[in-house]
Amino acid sequence: MAINDPAPLDDVLEAVGPRLRTLRTERGLTLNALSETTGVSVSTLSRLESGQRRPTLELLLPLARAYQVALDELVETPPPDDPRIHQHPFTREGITMVPLTRQGGGPQAYKQVFPPRWRTESPEQKVHEGYEWLYVLSGRLRLLLGRREFVLAAGEVVEFDTRVPHAFSNPFAEPAEVLTLFGPQGERMHVRARPTAH
C-alpha cells in the first residue's frame, strides 16, 4: 500500500473505539458524564469504545462536539509510515494538555502548561495507583506530597508513588510548563478525605 492510499474502511472503523476512549480519559470524563453531555446511552458509548458497536454519523457528531474536535479526527488514521505525533491540545481544570503519545493504554506523555496563580488556595490532595514522573521545563510548580511541600524549578524532576496524597498548584506570577508521564491507573484518581481537626 502506498503512503497516500487510504486505509481500508474496516481498519479505520476499528481505530475509532480506542480513539474515543483516549479522548474521554484525556479529558477526565466518565461514561455517565459523557452520556449526559451527548444524549448517547452509557451502554452505547461503552460498546463504541470497545469496538462492539459500529460507529455511525449520528453517534460521532455529538461526540465530536463534546470533545471539541473535527469529525475527521475521530475517523482518520495517520499514514502508517508517518511517525509524527499530530498534537491536539485540550484544557482540563484550567491546565493546557498537549498529548505527546498516540497509543491508547500504557504510559501517556504530555506537556502541561499551568497558568499563573493556578490554585493559590490549598488544593485537595488526590491518590491513585501507580507512579508519576514530572520534569519542569520553565516556571515553578508547587507540589504537596503528603505533609511535605516542594517548589519545583526549571530543570528539576520528581517521581513519586501516587498512592501518597498529592496535589499541584502554581501560585506564582508566571506559567509553569512541564513534561509528565502517567498511565491508565491515573484514571481512577479519587480525593482522600482530609483528617478532621481536633
HELIX and SHEET records of a PDB file:
HELIX    1   1 LEU A    9  GLU A   26  1                                  18    
HELIX    2   2 LEU A   31  THR A   38  1                                   8    
HELIX    3   3 VAL A   42  SER A   50  1                                   9    
HELIX    4   4 LEU A   57  TYR A   67  1                                  11    
HELIX    5   5 LEU A   71  VAL A   75  1                                   5    
HELIX    6   6 PRO A  184  ARG A  188  5                                   5    
SHEET    1   A 6 PHE A  90  ARG A  92  0                                        
SHEET    2   A 6 ILE A  95  PRO A  99 -1                                        
SHEET    3   A 6 GLN A 108  PHE A 114 -1                                        
SHEET    4   A 6 ALA A 176  PHE A 182 -1                                        
SHEET    5   A 6 TYR A 131  SER A 138 -1                                        
SHEET    6   A 6 VAL A 157  ASP A 161 -1                                        
SHEET    1   B 2 LYS A 126  VAL A 127  0                                        
SHEET    2   B 2 HIS A 190  VAL A 191 -1                                        
SHEET    1   C 3 ARG A 148  ALA A 153  0                                        
SHEET    2   C 3 ARG A 140  LEU A 145 -1                                        
SHEET    3   C 3 HIS A 166  SER A 169 -1                                        
END                                                                             
